[in-house]
Amino acid sequence: MVLETLKDWIGKSVIDELSFESEKENQIVLCIGDNQYCFIEPNESDALVHIFIYVPILRLPDNTEEKSHVLSECLNKNSFSMETGVATIGLDKRNNYIFLGHHTAFDLYDENIFNACLADIIENGKKLITTLNAINKPIVTDTLKPESISGMYIKP
C-alpha cells in the first residue's frame, strides 16, 4: 500500500526529467540524470513505517590522501545542512559509497511534503555529484548500476 501511494505521488510530481528506472520489491529507483539514481524504500517491517530516500554520490577512492580530502569536503558540505537541504551526507561502509539520504515516518508525509522533500534531495544530490566528483576526477572508477547499491538502509 505504501509503495503504491508513493508511486502515485511521484507520478503527479512536477520534478523535471524524472523517470522510473526500475521497480523491485519494496523499492523504487528513479533515473535523475546520466548514470544518476534516486532510491526510495519504504520500511514496512516496523510498527511505524519509514520512508528512506537516498542518492548515491560517489564511491570513495582507495588512495588514503584522496579519501581524506573527499571526506573532509563531505563534512564541510554537511555542516548545518547548507548544501544538503532536508537530507544528510552519509557513508555506506559495505560498499564505500557516499550518499545523500533522508528518512521520515510515512505518516508525516502528504503528497506535497513528499514531493517537496524528493525534489530537494534530487536537486542537492545532483549538485553534490557534480561538485564532489569534480574534486578529483580519478574518483569515478566504475559505472553505477542501481543493483550495486540498492538496499542501503533496509538491510544493515
N, C-alpha and C positions, 0 to 999 in steps of 0.2 A: 504494500500500500504506500509506504513512504517513498520508495523508489519511483513508483508511478506518479505520485504527486510532484516530485522533483522534476521528472521528465516533462510533465505538463507545464510547470513553471518555466523551465528552460526553453521550451518550445514557444512560449509567449514573450521571451526575453527580447530586449532591443539591443543586445550586445552585437556589435558588428562582427562579421567573419567568424561566427560561432557555428560549428558543425559537430554532430555526433560522430566520433571516430569509431567507437565500439561500445557495446553493452555486454557486460559479463554479469554473472550472478552477483547481486548486491553492489554493483559498481557502474558508474557512468564515466566514460572517457570522452572528453571534448578536445577536438583539434582547435588550437587557438593561434596557430601560425605554422610556419615551416618547421617541422620537427619539434613542435612545442605542444604540450598537452596539459590539460587540467583534469584532475581526477576528483570525482565526487563519490563518497562512500558512506552510506548510512550504516550505523552500527545498531542493529535491532536486537542484539543479544542481551542488552541490559534492560532493566525496567524503564529507564529513561533513554529514549532514542537520541543518539548524537549523529550529527552530520559532519563528516570530515571533508574538507576541500583543500587540495594541495596542487601546487605547480612545481614540478622538478626544475631546478635551475641549472645545475651542473654537477658533474662528478668531480670530487676533489682530486687534485693532481697527486701523483705519487711522490714527487720531489718535496722534501720537507720545507725548503725555503718558499716554494710556490704555495704549498698548502698553508703555511703560516700567514702568508700575505693574503690569500683568499679568505681565510677565517677571520683575519683582522678586519678586512673590508666588510664581511658579513656582519660582524659585531657592530661595526660603525653604522652600517645601514639599518640595523635592527634597533638602534638606540631610539627610545621614545616613539617608536613606530612612525618616524618621519618619512621613511621611504618604503614602508611596508603596509601602511593603511591598517585595515582590520586584522591582518594576519601577522605572523612572525616567521622569521627565518629559523630553520632547524636543520639538523643533520640526521640522516638515516644511517646509522653505523653499519647496518647489514650490507649496504651496497655503496656506501660513501657518497651518497647524493645529498647535496644541499637542496632544500626545498622551501617554498613559501607555503605555509599552511595555516589553516583556521579550523576550529571546530566549535560547535554550539549545539545545544539541545534543539531538536526539531521543533518542539513546542514553542520556542521563542521566535520562530520564523513565520512570516506570511509571505506571499508571493513577492511583494515589493521589497521587503527586507532581504529575502534570499537573493533576489536578482541584483540588488544594490551591492551586497557583500560579494557575490560572484563576480560582478563587473570590476569591483575594486581589486579583488585578488588577481583576476586575469590581467588587468592593466598594470598593476605593480609587479606581477610575475614576469610579464614580457619586458618591462623596463629592467628588472634585475637580471634577466637572462642576457640582455644586451650589455649592460654595464659590467656585470661580473665576468662574462666571457671575454670582454674586451681587455680586462686587466692583464691577461696572459694568454695569448692565442693557443699555445700548446695544451691548455687545459682540456679542450674538447678533443677527445681521442676516439670516441665511438659515437655511433648513431643511436639516439634514444629511441627505444621501442616501448610502447605502453606496457607490454607484458613483462619487461625487465624491471619495472618499478612498481607495478600495481600492488595494492595491499599494504602500503606503508604503515598505515595506522591500525588496520584491523587485525593483522597478525603480528604480534610483538616478537 
